[in-house]
Amino acid sequence: MSEYDSLFGWESPSTTNPKRVGRKPLKYEMTAVDQTTKKRLQNRTAQKNYRERKNNLIQTLQDRIRELEESKDAQKNQLLNEISNLKRENELLKEDLRLLKEEIHSDSFKPAHYNIVKDNNVLQCAPENKEVCKSKVLKILSQSKGAYRRIIQVHADVMSYCPGLKAEQLPYTLQRKIEYEPSTIASEEDIDNYIHCINDTYL
């Protein structure tokens, strides 16, 4: 700058380079080898994440398949139990029907063998036919063993032929079943208890 320029306040344009816009140049530029290494690391990370997602998805699907199989097995077992129960009930009904037919066609046991008891309105064997009644009910009880008959059915048979038999004469456990669990299947012990009481009552 000349003294005239300084005197009149004139300034000459700066001769220095203007500042560059943007990021400053790195002191260390990555080589081609470094870039390849970085790319490999990125690929490995991406592959690892992919494998983890795939394994998680497979595990989720396997868990779901196992749940469905367990649910299927449970439903299958439930259906099999229901089928078994229906078959058992069907056998009970068939047995009841058979016994009814046997009673209808029996030559040794007719309606005339009964008298009507007015005080409780139940059928009762006439005195001269008590042995026939006893023999008949004992035969029915014997056939009921292993036939999956319910307590209420067996008890109804007994009371039809032996109305004089009192519940108090039966064992306490059998009394409880009659009162609170009449739909349960009569065991052989239950039937033996009936037979024992009938033999004691109708000597």
Buried (B, 14 or more C-beta within 10 A) or exposed (E): EEEEEEEEEEEEEEEEEEEEEEEEEEEEEEEEEEEEEEEEEEEEEEEEEEEEEEEEEEEEEEEEEEEEEEEEEEEEEEEEEEEEEEEEEEEBEEBBEEBEEBBEEEEEBEEEBBEEEEEEEEBBBEEEBBEBBBBBBBEBBEBBBEBEBBBBBBBEBBBBBBBBBEEEBBBEEBBEBBEEEBEEBBBEEBBEBBBEBBEEEBE
